């Protein structure tokens, strides 16, 4: 038990990736860290998904979506957002001052389009530790069985569909686009201005969700015409360029 004269060592702050999709996409390091947490911040669906791994009796808060970054203020009430940020700021800093282990759980990659990335800047003085997990990019690569940059001369570009509009550099060997609510016809036009019509394209849906993930291969000039039939979900990764053809099942 701590007394008034006891010195308390500063606590630890972790930004932990739960991976994308299945609950067991956690790394072993992330799981071990989560088990010793004194305070956890996780979005409601992650609280439910990771319930079996959370220590009993510890407080679990909702970290919000995009707090401590401009993302939270897109259409939100500034007063409510500021109040929520102040509450979380106080809870985290108090726990750290008491020597506690605080874990902010991120869905996906904490440094790549992550909704909790704002925590890194807000609590920079606390030296947060990032624990990466299985991102949608990792999961999509595994599903495709696509080697990337296996040759030192190859070039890879990762961006968003919006970022592609302003890209003026040379074409990479493989282009990877992270999309949210894909406008396939518009994107197809942008790509056809840069690539030949017969360029290989692969789309990956629900990467990391083992029971739902799927991929499809097509030519670039087929993307706009077939997009409606593909039933493209909100989250989708698109690969363009020097891709392997889809694997075929060999009869046994």
C-alpha positions as CSV (number, residue, x, y, z in Angstrom):
1,X,0.0,0.0,0.0
2,X,1.3,3.4,-0.9
3,X,1.8,6.0,1.9
4,X,1.9,9.7,1.6
5,X,5.7,9.6,1.5
6,X,5.8,6.8,-1.1
7,X,7.2,7.7,-4.4
8,X,5.2,6.5,-7.3
9,X,6.9,5.6,-10.6
10,X,5.2,7.0,-13.7
11,X,2.8,4.7,-15.3
12,X,2.9,3.5,-18.9
13,X,0.7,4.4,-21.9
14,X,0.2,2.0,-24.8
15,X,-1.5,2.5,-28.1
16,X,-2.3,-1.1,-28.9
17,X,-3.5,-2.6,-32.1
18,X,-6.2,-5.2,-31.9
19,X,-5.5,-6.0,-35.5
20,X,-8.3,-5.9,-38.1
21,X,-11.2,-8.3,-38.2
22,X,-11.0,-11.4,-36.0
23,X,-10.3,-11.1,-32.2
24,X,-7.3,-13.4,-32.5
25,X,-5.4,-11.0,-34.7
26,X,-3.9,-9.6,-31.6
27,X,-0.2,-10.2,-31.2
28,X,1.1,-12.1,-28.2
29,X,2.8,-8.9,-26.9
30,X,-0.4,-7.0,-27.3
31,X,-2.3,-9.7,-25.4
32,X,0.1,-9.8,-22.5
33,X,0.0,-6.0,-22.2
34,X,-3.8,-5.9,-22.3
35,X,-3.9,-8.5,-19.5
36,X,-1.9,-6.2,-17.1
37,X,-3.8,-3.0,-17.9
38,X,-5.3,-0.9,-15.1
39,X,-7.3,1.3,-17.5
40,X,-8.5,0.4,-21.0
41,X,-10.0,2.7,-23.7
42,X,-11.7,0.7,-26.5
43,X,-14.6,1.4,-28.7
44,X,-17.8,-0.5,-27.8
45,X,-17.5,-3.2,-30.4
46,X,-13.9,-3.8,-29.4
47,X,-14.9,-4.0,-25.8
48,X,-17.2,-6.8,-26.7
49,X,-14.7,-8.5,-29.0
50,X,-11.9,-8.5,-26.5
51,X,-14.0,-9.1,-23.4
52,X,-12.4,-12.4,-22.7
53,X,-8.9,-10.7,-22.6
54,X,-9.7,-7.8,-20.3
55,X,-8.7,-7.9,-16.6
56,X,-11.8,-8.1,-14.3
57,X,-12.8,-5.1,-12.5
58,X,-10.8,-2.4,-14.3
59,X,-12.5,0.7,-15.8
60,X,-13.0,0.5,-19.6
61,X,-13.8,3.8,-21.4
62,X,-14.9,4.6,-24.9
63,X,-11.9,6.5,-26.6
64,X,-14.2,8.1,-29.2
65,X,-13.6,8.2,-32.9
66,X,-10.8,10.6,-34.0
67,X,-10.6,12.5,-30.6
68,X,-7.6,14.8,-30.3
69,X,-7.6,15.2,-34.1
70,X,-9.6,17.1,-36.7
71,X,-11.5,13.9,-37.5
72,X,-13.7,14.2,-34.4
73,X,-14.8,17.6,-35.4
74,X,-16.3,16.7,-38.8
75,X,-20.0,17.2,-38.1
76,X,-19.7,16.8,-34.4
77,X,-20.7,19.2,-31.6
78,X,-17.5,21.1,-30.7
79,X,-18.6,21.6,-27.1
80,X,-19.4,17.9,-26.6
81,X,-16.2,16.8,-28.2
82,X,-14.1,19.2,-26.1
83,X,-15.8,17.9,-22.9
84,X,-15.2,14.3,-23.9
85,X,-11.5,15.0,-24.7
86,X,-11.1,16.8,-21.3
87,X,-12.6,13.9,-19.5
88,X,-10.3,11.3,-21.2
89,X,-7.3,13.6,-20.8
90,X,-7.8,13.8,-17.0
91,X,-8.4,10.1,-16.6
92,X,-5.3,9.1,-18.5
93,X,-3.0,11.6,-16.9
94,X,-4.3,10.8,-13.4
95,X,-3.8,7.0,-14.0
96,X,-0.2,7.6,-15.3
97,X,0.6,9.8,-12.3
98,X,-0.5,7.0,-10.1
99,X,1.8,4.5,-11.8
100,X,-0.9,2.7,-13.7
101,X,-0.8,0.8,-17.0
102,X,-3.1,2.6,-19.5
103,X,-4.0,0.9,-22.8
104,X,-5.8,2.6,-25.7
105,X,-7.0,-0.1,-28.1
106,X,-6.9,0.7,-31.8
107,X,-8.7,-1.1,-34.5
108,X,-6.3,-1.7,-37.4
109,X,-3.0,0.1,-37.6
110,X,-2.4,2.8,-35.0
111,X,-0.3,4.9,-37.5
112,X,-2.2,4.3,-40.7
113,X,-5.7,5.9,-40.9
114,X,-6.3,4.9,-37.3
115,X,-9.2,6.5,-35.4
116,X,-7.2,6.8,-32.3
117,X,-4.0,8.3,-33.9
118,X,-4.7,11.6,-32.2
119,X,-3.7,10.1,-28.9
120,X,-0.1,10.0,-30.1
121,X,0.2,13.8,-30.4
122,X,-2.0,14.6,-27.4
123,X,0.1,12.4,-25.0
124,X,3.5,12.7,-26.7
125,X,5.0,13.9,-23.4
126,X,4.1,10.5,-21.9
127,X,6.1,8.6,-24.4
128,X,3.3,6.2,-25.5
129,X,4.4,2.8,-26.8
130,X,2.9,1.6,-30.0
131,X,2.1,-2.1,-30.3
132,X,1.3,-3.0,-33.9
133,X,-1.0,-5.7,-34.9
134,X,-2.4,-7.3,-38.1
135,X,-3.5,-4.4,-40.3
136,X,-5.9,-4.6,-43.2
137,X,-2.8,-4.2,-45.5
138,X,-1.2,-7.2,-43.9
139,X,-4.4,-9.3,-44.0
140,X,-5.0,-8.3,-47.6
141,X,-1.5,-9.2,-48.7
142,X,-1.9,-12.6,-47.1
143,X,-5.2,-13.2,-48.7
144,X,-3.9,-12.4,-52.2
145,X,-0.7,-14.3,-51.6
146,X,1.0,-11.4,-53.4
147,X,4.7,-10.8,-52.8
148,X,5.4,-7.1,-52.6
149,X,8.8,-5.5,-53.1
150,X,10.5,-8.9,-53.4
151,X,12.8,-7.2,-55.9
152,X,15.0,-4.3,-54.7
153,X,14.2,-2.4,-57.9
154,X,10.4,-2.5,-57.4
155,X,8.5,0.5,-56.1
156,X,5.3,0.5,-54.1
157,X,2.9,3.4,-53.5
158,X,0.3,3.4,-50.8
159,X,-2.3,6.2,-50.7
160,X,-6.0,6.8,-50.7
161,X,-8.3,7.3,-53.7
162,X,-8.4,11.0,-52.8
163,X,-4.6,11.2,-52.5
164,X,-4.3,9.7,-56.0
165,X,-6.0,12.8,-57.5
166,X,-3.1,15.0,-56.5
167,X,-0.3,12.5,-57.3
168,X,2.1,13.6,-60.0
169,X,5.0,11.3,-59.6
170,X,6.0,8.3,-61.7
171,X,3.9,5.2,-61.7
172,X,4.9,2.6,-59.1
173,X,5.1,-1.1,-59.9
174,X,2.3,-1.7,-57.5
175,X,-0.3,0.9,-56.3
176,X,-2.3,0.2,-53.2
177,X,-5.3,2.3,-52.5
178,X,-7.2,2.5,-49.2
179,X,-10.8,3.4,-50.0
180,X,-13.8,4.4,-48.0
181,X,-17.1,4.3,-49.9
182,X,-15.5,3.8,-53.2
183,X,-16.7,5.8,-56.3
184,X,-15.6,3.1,-58.8
185,X,-16.4,5.0,-62.0
186,X,-14.5,8.1,-61.0
187,X,-11.5,6.1,-59.7
188,X,-11.5,4.0,-62.9
189,X,-11.3,7.2,-64.9
190,X,-8.4,8.5,-62.8
191,X,-6.5,5.2,-63.1
192,X,-7.1,4.9,-66.9
193,X,-5.4,8.2,-67.3
194,X,-2.3,6.6,-65.8
195,X,-2.4,2.9,-66.7
196,X,-3.1,0.8,-69.8
197,X,-6.7,-0.7,-70.0
198,X,-5.4,-4.2,-69.5
199,X,-3.6,-3.4,-66.2
200,X,-4.2,-6.0,-63.5
201,X,-6.4,-5.0,-60.6
202,X,-7.2,-6.8,-57.4
203,X,-9.9,-5.8,-54.9
204,X,-9.9,-7.1,-51.3
205,X,-13.0,-6.9,-49.2
206,X,-13.3,-7.3,-45.4
207,X,-9.6,-8.1,-45.0
208,X,-8.9,-9.8,-41.7
209,X,-12.4,-11.1,-41.1
210,X,-11.8,-14.8,-41.9
211,X,-15.4,-15.7,-42.5
212,X,-16.1,-12.7,-44.8
213,X,-12.9,-11.6,-46.5
214,X,-12.7,-12.2,-50.2
215,X,-10.8,-10.9,-53.3
216,X,-11.5,-10.5,-56.9
217,X,-9.2,-10.0,-59.9
218,X,-10.1,-8.1,-63.1
219,X,-8.7,-5.7,-65.7
220,X,-8.6,-2.0,-65.1
221,X,-11.1,-1.4,-68.0
222,X,-13.6,-3.7,-66.3
223,X,-13.6,-1.9,-62.9
224,X,-16.3,0.7,-63.6
225,X,-18.6,-1.7,-65.5
226,X,-18.5,-4.5,-62.9
227,X,-18.4,-2.4,-59.7
228,X,-22.2,-2.6,-59.1
229,X,-22.2,-6.4,-59.4
230,X,-19.2,-6.7,-57.0
231,X,-21.2,-5.3,-54.1
232,X,-18.1,-3.3,-52.9
233,X,-18.2,-2.7,-49.1
234,X,-17.3,0.6,-47.4
235,X,-13.8,-0.6,-46.6
236,X,-11.9,-2.0,-49.6
237,X,-8.2,-2.2,-50.6
238,X,-7.4,-2.0,-54.3
239,X,-4.1,-3.2,-55.8
240,X,-3.1,-2.0,-59.3
241,X,0.0,-3.0,-61.4
242,X,2.3,-5.9,-61.5
243,X,0.1,-8.5,-59.8
244,X,0.1,-12.3,-59.8
245,X,-2.9,-13.9,-61.4
246,X,-5.4,-15.4,-59.0
247,X,-4.6,-18.8,-57.6
248,X,-6.3,-21.8,-59.2
249,X,-7.4,-25.0,-57.4
250,X,-5.4,-28.0,-58.5
251,X,-7.6,-31.2,-58.7
252,X,-6.4,-33.9,-56.3
